[in-house]
Amino acid sequence: MQETNIKQKIVYIENGNLKINKRQLKIRAAVIFIVLLAAYFIGEVAVRVLAPQELYNRHDPSHPSYPKEVEYDRDLGWSTVKSYKAQPYTKQGRHPIVTITHNSQGYRMANEVDGSKKKIVMSGDSLVYGFWVDDSKVMSAKLNEMLGSGYQAINLGVGGYGTDQAFLRFIMEGLQYKPKAVVHGFFTNDFSNIVSEYQYNIFKPIFSVSENGSLILKNVPVPLSKDIEKSYPRAREHSVKGFERAMRSWSHLYVLYKNKKSAIKSKISHIFSSPKKIDYFNDYKDGEMWAIEKDYTDVMKYSFYLNSRILKAYNDLAESSNITFVLVLIADRISV
């Protein structure tokens, strides 16, 4: 009986010497492994049923980072690529994979323009376009939901556009749809975007103001920049690799665990770390936050004047075409 008990132990003393029962050690390790594996698979099934997560391999594997969504345009400097679809991995929240679609005309929408519906045209920069935002959550999609099936919002937003390019694209592409209204999204960096004919390593059209206050369009056709490719992010490697990528590509439980862990760490860090104080007046001197400057330079004053002339021309064109012009100020935490 005593010999049987000894054989069932992993560690025992025999003749004064400490012994390890390798067979029992292997059996118990195997049992623990099987129990843990079974628990993991039960948890995996539970998460898939009750709280399914977005897996890493759902996005387009050829797009580990945000793919180029614009191309050279001789009239506008750059414009959105036509018939485009990508699913980059953003690492943002519970739904890190977003779907980004342009229709055959290059508009940020999954559907083609429907001639039977009343139109609302939206213009502006990346905030209107919906940079890093899923098709279902961009402004135009939300507006479609609010207006119902009788209307269609056409999204002409393009990343990096100032008021000038947005106005020109509306003339070239939006006006033809005879919309009931045009909604222009304005952001503070639009002031600095309109005073240069070269931005983001790309040339662009530019307006000046004549003595009588009318707009004069310059730098068209827009020359092609030899540095245009520098404006796009280089193709980066996938953000997760090896074991991490394999687990994030099939295990909902693992993804849930990583998301919860990240959220807890963020909360703990927020509790124990002091909020960073930002001196907005001294930290933002690149023209993007001109709206809060204490003293305006001549360039800033001219930009404000030029922007007002472009917006007036935009409104006048809309009124003459029996279109309601809506200007939306997209504020940030600095300017509110």
C-alpha positions in Angstrom: 0.0 0.0 0.0 2.8 2.4 0.9 4.6 1.5 -2.3 1.4 2.3 -4.3 1.1 5.7 -2.6 4.8 6.5 -3.4 4.3 5.7 -7.1 1.4 8.2 -7.2 3.5 11.0 -5.8 5.6 13.3 -8.0 8.2 13.9 -5.3 9.1 11.4 -2.6 11.9 10.2 -0.3 13.4 6.8 -0.8 16.3 5.5 1.3 17.0 9.0 2.5 17.2 10.4 -1.0 14.8 12.9 -2.7 13.2 11.3 -5.8 11.1 12.7 -8.7 8.5 10.5 -10.3 8.9 11.5 -13.9 6.0 9.5 -15.1 3.6 11.1 -12.6 5.0 14.5 -13.4 4.2 14.0 -17.1 0.7 12.7 -16.4 -0.2 15.6 -14.1 1.3 18.1 -16.5 -0.7 16.6 -19.3 -3.9 16.7 -17.2 -3.3 20.4 -16.3 -2.6 21.2 -20.0 -5.8 19.4 -21.1 -7.9 21.2 -18.5 -6.5 24.6 -19.4 -6.9 23.8 -23.1 -10.6 22.8 -22.5 -11.2 25.9 -20.5 -9.7 28.0 -23.2 -11.9 26.5 -25.9 -15.0 26.8 -23.7 -14.1 30.5 -23.3 -13.4 30.8 -27.0 -16.9 29.4 -27.8 -18.5 31.7 -25.3 -16.9 34.8 -26.6 -17.7 33.9 -30.2 -21.3 33.5 -29.3 -21.8 36.3 -26.7 -19.2 39.0 -27.7 -17.5 38.3 -31.0 -14.4 40.3 -31.7 -12.9 41.6 -35.0 -10.0 39.4 -36.0 -6.8 40.8 -37.5 -6.9 38.7 -40.7 -10.3 40.2 -41.7 -8.6 43.2 -43.2 -6.9 43.1 -46.6 -3.5 41.5 -46.0 -2.0 43.7 -48.7 -2.9 46.8 -46.7 -1.1 46.5 -43.3 -1.3 50.3 -43.1 -3.6 52.9 -44.7 -3.2 52.6 -48.5 -3.0 55.6 -50.8 -6.5 56.9 -51.4 -5.8 59.9 -53.5 -4.0 60.5 -56.9 -2.8 63.4 -59.0 -5.4 65.6 -60.5 -4.5 68.4 -63.0 -7.4 70.6 -61.9 -7.4 70.1 -58.1 -3.9 69.0 -57.3 -5.1 65.7 -56.0 -8.4 63.9 -55.8 -9.8 60.6 -54.5 -9.0 57.3 -56.3 -12.0 55.9 -58.3 -13.4 52.4 -57.6 -11.4 52.0 -54.4 -11.8 49.7 -51.4 -9.5 49.0 -48.5 -9.8 47.5 -45.0 -6.8 48.7 -43.0 -6.2 47.7 -39.4 -6.4 50.8 -37.3 -5.8 49.4 -33.8 -8.7 51.6 -32.6 -11.1 50.2 -30.0 -13.3 47.1 -30.4 -13.7 47.6 -34.2 -10.1 48.2 -35.4 -10.8 47.2 -39.0 -12.5 49.8 -41.1 -13.9 49.6 -44.6 -13.1 52.5 -46.8 -14.9 52.6 -50.2 -15.0 55.1 -53.1 -17.5 54.5 -55.9 -16.7 54.6 -59.6 -16.6 58.4 -59.5 -14.2 58.6 -56.6 -16.8 59.7 -54.0 -16.5 58.4 -50.4 -19.6 56.2 -50.6 -20.2 52.5 -51.3 -23.1 53.2 -53.7 -23.3 54.9 -57.1 -25.2 58.2 -57.4 -28.9 57.5 -57.6 -30.6 59.8 -60.1 -34.1 59.2 -58.6 -33.2 60.7 -55.2 -32.9 64.3 -54.0 -29.2 65.2 -53.4 -27.3 66.7 -50.6 -23.6 67.4 -51.5 -21.0 67.5 -48.8 -17.6 69.1 -49.3 -14.5 69.6 -47.1 -11.3 67.9 -46.0 -10.4 64.6 -44.3 -13.0 65.3 -41.5 -15.8 65.3 -44.1 -14.2 62.5 -46.1 -13.8 60.4 -42.9 -10.1 59.5 -42.7 -9.7 56.3 -40.7 -13.5 56.1 -40.3 -15.7 53.2 -41.5 -18.1 53.7 -44.4 -21.1 53.3 -42.1 -19.9 56.1 -39.7 -18.8 58.9 -42.0 -20.8 62.1 -41.9 -22.5 61.5 -45.3 -23.7 58.0 -44.2 -25.1 59.4 -41.0 -26.9 62.1 -42.9 -28.4 59.5 -45.2 -29.8 57.7 -42.2 -31.3 60.9 -40.9 -32.9 62.0 -44.2 -34.3 58.7 -45.2 -34.6 56.8 -48.5 -35.8 59.8 -50.5 -32.4 61.6 -50.2 -28.8 60.7 -51.0 -25.7 62.5 -49.5 -22.8 62.7 -51.9 -19.5 62.9 -50.1 -16.9 65.1 -52.0 -14.6 65.4 -49.1 -10.8 64.9 -49.7 -8.0 64.7 -47.2 -5.9 67.8 -47.1 -8.3 70.1 -49.0 -8.7 73.7 -48.1 -11.8 75.8 -48.8 -10.4 76.6 -52.3 -10.1 73.0 -53.5 -13.4 72.0 -51.9 -15.1 74.9 -53.7 -13.5 73.9 -57.0 -14.5 70.3 -56.7 -18.1 71.3 -56.0 -18.1 73.4 -59.2 -16.5 70.6 -61.2 -18.4 67.6 -59.8 -21.1 68.6 -57.3 -23.0 71.2 -59.1 -24.1 68.8 -61.9 -26.4 66.9 -59.5 -28.5 70.0 -58.7 -28.5 69.3 -55.0 -31.1 70.7 -52.6 -28.2 71.8 -50.4 -24.4 71.8 -50.2 -22.9 71.3 -46.7 -19.3 72.5 -46.4 -17.3 71.4 -43.4 -14.8 74.0 -42.3 -11.9 73.3 -40.0 -9.3 75.7 -38.5 -6.4 74.5 -40.7 -8.3 75.6 -43.8 -6.9 79.1 -43.2 -3.4 78.0 -43.8 -4.3 75.5 -46.5 -5.4 78.2 -48.9 -2.4 80.5 -48.9 0.1 78.1 -50.5 0.3 76.5 -54.0 2.4 73.6 -52.6 1.3 71.4 -49.7 2.1 67.8 -48.6 4.7 67.6 -51.4 2.0 68.3 -54.0 1.2 71.3 -56.1 -2.4 72.7 -55.9 -4.5 75.5 -57.4 -4.7 78.7 -55.5 -6.9 81.8 -55.5 -5.9 85.4 -55.3 -8.2 88.4 -54.9 -8.3 91.2 -57.5 -8.7 94.9 -56.6 -12.4 94.7 -57.1 -12.7 91.7 -54.7 -13.2 89.0 -57.3 -11.4 85.7 -57.2 -8.6 84.9 -59.6 -7.6 81.2 -60.0 -3.9 80.5 -60.5 -1.6 77.5 -60.9 -3.8 75.5 -63.2 -3.3 73.1 -64.8 -1.6 72.0 -61.6 2.0 70.8 -62.3 2.9 67.3 -61.3 5.3 67.2 -58.4 8.3 64.9 -58.6 8.0 64.4 -54.8 4.3 63.4 -54.9 5.0 59.9 -53.5 6.5 61.4 -50.4 3.0 62.6 -49.3 1.8 59.1 -48.9 2.9 56.8 -46.0 5.4 54.2 -47.0 4.1 50.6 -47.0 4.8 49.5 -43.5 5.0 46.0 -42.2 2.1 44.5 -40.4 1.7 45.9 -36.9 1.6 42.4 -35.3 3.7 39.4 -36.3 4.4 35.8 -35.4 2.5 34.3 -32.5 0.6 37.6 -31.8 -0.6 37.9 -35.4 -1.6 34.2 -35.4 -3.6 34.5 -32.2 -5.3 37.8 -33.2 -6.2 36.2 -36.5 -8.3 33.3 -35.1 -8.9 33.6 -31.4 -11.8 35.9 -30.3 -10.9 35.2 -26.6 -7.3 36.3 -27.1 -8.4 39.6 -28.8 -10.9 40.3 -26.0 -8.2 39.7 -23.4 -5.8 42.0 -25.1 -8.5 44.7 -25.5 -9.5 44.5 -21.8 -5.9 44.5 -20.7 -5.2 47.6 -22.8 -8.3 49.4 -21.4 -7.4 48.6 -17.8 -3.8 49.8 -18.3 -5.1 53.0 -19.8 -7.5 53.6 -16.9 -4.7 52.9 -14.3 -2.3 55.3 -16.2 -5.0 57.9 -16.3 -5.6 57.7 -12.5 -2.0 57.9 -11.5 -0.5 60.2 -14.1 -1.1 64.0 -14.2 -2.7 65.4 -17.3 -0.3 67.1 -19.6 -0.7 70.8 -19.7 -0.5 72.3 -23.2 0.3 76.0 -23.8 -1.7 76.3 -27.0 -0.5 79.8 -27.8 3.1 78.7 -27.8 2.9 75.1 -29.0 0.9 75.8 -32.2 2.8 78.1 -34.5 2.5 76.2 -37.8 -0.6 78.0 -39.0 -3.0 75.1 -38.2 -4.4 76.9 -35.1 -4.4 80.5 -36.3 -7.9 81.0 -34.8 -6.3 81.3 -31.3 -3.3 83.4 -32.1 -2.8 86.5 -29.9 -1.3 88.5 -32.8 -2.1 88.0 -36.5 0.6 88.3 -39.1 0.0 89.8 -42.5 -0.3 86.3 -44.0 -2.9 85.4 -41.4 -4.9 88.5 -42.1 -4.8 87.9 -45.8 -5.8 84.3 -45.3 -8.9 85.3 -43.3 -9.8 87.7 -46.0 -9.2 85.2 -48.8 -11.2 82.6 -47.0 -14.1 85.0 -46.6 -14.1 85.8 -50.3 -14.1 82.0 -51.3 -16.9 81.3 -48.9 -18.9 84.2 -50.3 -18.3 83.0 -53.8 -19.4 79.5 -52.7 -22.6 80.9 -51.2 -23.3 83.1 -54.1 -23.0 80.2 -56.6 -25.3 78.1 -54.4 -27.9 80.8 -54.2 -27.8 81.5 -58.0 -28.4 77.8 -58.5 -31.3 77.6 -56.0 -29.1 75.5 -53.6 -29.0 76.1 -49.9 -25.5 76.7 -48.7 -24.7 75.3 -45.2 -21.4 76.1 -43.5 -20.5 73.8 -40.6 -17.6 74.7 -38.3 -16.0 71.5 -37.2 -14.5 72.6 -33.9 -11.8 70.9 -31.9 -10.9 71.0 -28.1 -8.8 74.1 -28.7 -11.3 76.3 -30.4 -14.4 75.5 -28.4 
